[in-house]
């Protein structure tokens, strides 16, 4: 029995593929021995009934419950009893595409977590930053695709941090170079993302850095015609965070060359950011981005909040 939970759908799919491959070496046996249920459509009693069913031709059965977080607490005692005395001929796997532990957004552990033994529960990590970049390149390599580091960063910047979506975009980017192409670089990513989108974001962030309010608002309005406001907010926050990190190191006496090596930036970029606003002012602007993010998540109007934010970031304070 196993519960895998976390927001990375691709990691869940990869884990399920690994379990299925180990239990069923050929496709035919998997078709006969695997049953997939949806937590939004069944209850715990139905899950237990399926898990108690014996295999058709001997061997083992694999019962998978996707969206396990949607399982209602009705008949929770049935699952608890089954967990204490499981069917030895069944491998029961729960997959939840969100974290089920107690957190800021969840008062207590999900009841499924409470019903299963601790040894059966796997908390999947939420990969971010360099870890996500490295994972994407390694996961693509498992499919024979070579993804450049800058290309991977660019995809994450534009597509987001959903592993399944990222991998799908890598596959599409590879096809840009032809049916036999196995290499994905910035050029291939740019072809699917759209060079005009990249140029527009660059124009917005540079206008904010120059405090050119008229140009920043004009560019923002153009981008919002096709882009999600939260994506724009993420990109602005990322640039401010990088500028703050550079200025902090400058104020500690580090040279542009040292900063470029430490933050893995082109020397010219490190030097340019090092001449920008003081770290204290950048920290205030960064906090303003976080405030807007919370306001948007608390049902604020994204376009209006983002417009006010850009105006604030361009202000002299």
HUNORPE-V455714 format. One record per backbone hydrogen bond with DSSP energy under -0.5 kcal/mol. CO is the residue of the C=O (numbers start at 1). NH is the residue of the N-H. E is the energy in kcal/mol with one decimal. If there is no record, write none. Layout:
co=CO nh=NH e=E
co=CO nh=NH e=E
This chain:
co=2 nh=94 e=-3.3
co=3 nh=5 e=-0.5
co=3 nh=122 e=-3.2
co=4 nh=96 e=-2.6
co=5 nh=124 e=-2.6
co=7 nh=9 e=-1.1
co=8 nh=12 e=-1.7
co=9 nh=13 e=-2.6
co=10 nh=14 e=-2.7
co=11 nh=15 e=-2.2
co=12 nh=16 e=-2.4
co=13 nh=17 e=-2.5
co=14 nh=18 e=-2.1
co=15 nh=19 e=-2.4
co=16 nh=20 e=-2.8
co=17 nh=21 e=-2.4
co=18 nh=22 e=-1.9
co=19 nh=23 e=-2.2
co=20 nh=24 e=-2.9
co=26 nh=30 e=-1.5
co=27 nh=31 e=-2.2
co=28 nh=32 e=-1.5
co=29 nh=33 e=-2.3
co=30 nh=34 e=-1.5
co=33 nh=62 e=-3.0
co=35 nh=37 e=-0.5
co=35 nh=64 e=-3.0
co=37 nh=66 e=-2.7
co=38 nh=41 e=-2.3
co=38 nh=42 e=-1.3
co=43 nh=47 e=-1.8
co=44 nh=48 e=-2.4
co=45 nh=49 e=-2.3
co=46 nh=50 e=-2.1
co=47 nh=51 e=-2.4
co=48 nh=52 e=-1.9
co=49 nh=53 e=-0.6
co=50 nh=53 e=-1.0
co=55 nh=58 e=-0.5
co=58 nh=57 e=-0.5
co=61 nh=63 e=-0.5
co=61 nh=91 e=-2.9
co=62 nh=35 e=-2.8
co=62 nh=64 e=-0.6
co=63 nh=93 e=-3.0
co=64 nh=37 e=-3.7
co=64 nh=66 e=-0.6
co=65 nh=95 e=-3.0
co=66 nh=39 e=-3.3
co=67 nh=70 e=-2.1
co=68 nh=71 e=-1.6
co=73 nh=76 e=-1.7
co=74 nh=44 e=-0.8
co=75 nh=78 e=-1.0
co=75 nh=79 e=-1.1
co=76 nh=80 e=-2.2
co=77 nh=81 e=-2.3
co=78 nh=82 e=-2.1
co=79 nh=83 e=-2.5
co=80 nh=84 e=-1.3
co=81 nh=85 e=-1.1
co=82 nh=85 e=-0.5
co=86 nh=88 e=-0.5
co=87 nh=90 e=-1.8
co=89 nh=61 e=-2.6
co=90 nh=92 e=-0.6
co=91 nh=63 e=-2.3
co=91 nh=93 e=-0.6
co=92 nh=2 e=-2.3
co=93 nh=65 e=-2.8
co=94 nh=4 e=-2.8
co=95 nh=68 e=-2.6
co=96 nh=6 e=-2.1
co=100 nh=110 e=-2.7
co=106 nh=103 e=-2.7
co=110 nh=113 e=-0.6
co=110 nh=114 e=-1.6
co=111 nh=115 e=-1.6
co=112 nh=116 e=-1.4
co=117 nh=120 e=-1.9
co=118 nh=121 e=-1.6
co=120 nh=3 e=-3.0
co=121 nh=123 e=-0.5
co=122 nh=5 e=-1.9
co=122 nh=124 e=-0.8
co=125 nh=127 e=-0.8
co=128 nh=131 e=-1.2
co=128 nh=132 e=-0.9
co=129 nh=133 e=-2.1
co=130 nh=134 e=-2.8
co=131 nh=135 e=-2.3
co=132 nh=136 e=-2.6
co=133 nh=137 e=-1.9
co=134 nh=138 e=-2.3
co=135 nh=139 e=-3.4
co=136 nh=140 e=-2.3
co=137 nh=141 e=-1.9
co=138 nh=142 e=-1.4
co=140 nh=143 e=-1.4
co=140 nh=145 e=-2.4
co=141 nh=144 e=-1.8
co=145 nh=147 e=-0.7
co=146 nh=148 e=-0.5
co=146 nh=184 e=-3.4
co=148 nh=152 e=-2.4
co=149 nh=153 e=-2.3
co=150 nh=154 e=-2.3
co=151 nh=155 e=-2.1
co=152 nh=156 e=-2.3
co=153 nh=157 e=-2.4
co=154 nh=158 e=-1.8
co=155 nh=159 e=-3.7
co=155 nh=160 e=-0.6
co=156 nh=160 e=-1.5
co=161 nh=163 e=-0.7
co=162 nh=166 e=-2.6
co=163 nh=167 e=-2.4
co=164 nh=168 e=-1.9
co=165 nh=169 e=-2.1
co=166 nh=170 e=-2.1
co=167 nh=171 e=-2.0
co=168 nh=172 e=-1.8
co=169 nh=173 e=-2.8
co=170 nh=174 e=-2.2
co=171 nh=175 e=-1.3
co=172 nh=176 e=-0.8
co=173 nh=176 e=-0.8
co=173 nh=177 e=-0.6
co=174 nh=177 e=-1.1
co=175 nh=178 e=-1.7
co=178 nh=181 e=-1.3
co=182 nh=146 e=-3.4
co=183 nh=185 e=-0.5
co=184 nh=148 e=-2.6
co=185 nh=189 e=-2.2
co=186 nh=190 e=-3.0
co=187 nh=191 e=-1.5
co=188 nh=192 e=-1.1
co=189 nh=192 e=-0.6
co=189 nh=193 e=-2.7
co=190 nh=194 e=-2.7
co=194 nh=197 e=-0.8
co=194 nh=198 e=-1.5
co=195 nh=199 e=-2.6
co=196 nh=200 e=-2.0
co=197 nh=201 e=-2.2
co=198 nh=202 e=-2.2
co=199 nh=203 e=-2.2
co=200 nh=204 e=-2.1
co=201 nh=205 e=-2.7
co=202 nh=206 e=-2.2
co=203 nh=207 e=-2.1
co=204 nh=208 e=-2.2
co=205 nh=209 e=-2.1
co=206 nh=210 e=-2.0
co=207 nh=211 e=-0.5
co=207 nh=212 e=-2.7
co=208 nh=211 e=-0.9
co=211 nh=213 e=-1.4
co=212 nh=216 e=-2.6
co=213 nh=217 e=-2.8
co=214 nh=218 e=-2.0
co=215 nh=219 e=-2.6
co=216 nh=220 e=-2.6
co=217 nh=221 e=-2.4
co=218 nh=222 e=-1.7
co=219 nh=223 e=-2.4
co=220 nh=224 e=-2.6
co=222 nh=225 e=-0.8
co=223 nh=226 e=-1.9
co=223 nh=227 e=-2.5
co=228 nh=231 e=-0.6
co=228 nh=232 e=-1.6
co=229 nh=233 e=-2.3
co=230 nh=234 e=-2.4
co=231 nh=235 e=-2.0
co=232 nh=236 e=-2.4
co=233 nh=237 e=-2.6
co=234 nh=238 e=-2.4
co=235 nh=239 e=-2.2
co=236 nh=240 e=-2.3
co=237 nh=241 e=-2.5
co=238 nh=242 e=-2.1
co=239 nh=243 e=-2.5
co=240 nh=244 e=-2.8
co=241 nh=245 e=-2.3
co=242 nh=246 e=-2.3
co=243 nh=247 e=-2.6
co=244 nh=248 e=-2.3
co=245 nh=249 e=-1.7
co=246 nh=250 e=-2.4
co=247 nh=251 e=-2.5
co=248 nh=252 e=-0.6
co=249 nh=254 e=-2.3
co=250 nh=253 e=-1.9
co=255 nh=259 e=-2.5
co=256 nh=260 e=-2.6
co=257 nh=261 e=-1.9
co=258 nh=262 e=-2.4
co=259 nh=263 e=-2.8
co=260 nh=264 e=-0.7
co=260 nh=265 e=-2.0
co=266 nh=269 e=-0.7
co=266 nh=270 e=-2.1
co=267 nh=271 e=-2.4
co=268 nh=272 e=-2.2
co=269 nh=273 e=-2.7
co=270 nh=274 e=-1.7
co=271 nh=275 e=-0.6
co=272 nh=275 e=-1.2
co=273 nh=276 e=-1.7
co=278 nh=282 e=-2.2
co=279 nh=283 e=-2.4
co=280 nh=284 e=-1.6
co=281 nh=285 e=-2.1
co=282 nh=286 e=-2.3
co=283 nh=287 e=-2.2
co=284 nh=288 e=-1.8
co=285 nh=289 e=-1.8
co=286 nh=290 e=-1.8
co=287 nh=291 e=-2.3
co=288 nh=292 e=-2.2
co=289 nh=293 e=-2.2
co=290 nh=294 e=-2.2
co=291 nh=295 e=-2.2
co=292 nh=296 e=-2.7
co=293 nh=297 e=-2.3
co=294 nh=298 e=-1.2
co=295 nh=300 e=-2.3
co=296 nh=299 e=-1.2
co=300 nh=302 e=-0.8
co=301 nh=305 e=-2.7
co=302 nh=306 e=-2.5
co=303 nh=307 e=-2.1
co=304 nh=308 e=-2.2
co=305 nh=309 e=-2.1
co=306 nh=310 e=-2.5
co=307 nh=311 e=-1.9
co=308 nh=312 e=-2.3
co=309 nh=313 e=-2.8
co=310 nh=314 e=-1.6
co=311 nh=315 e=-0.6
co=312 nh=315 e=-0.9
co=315 nh=317 e=-1.3
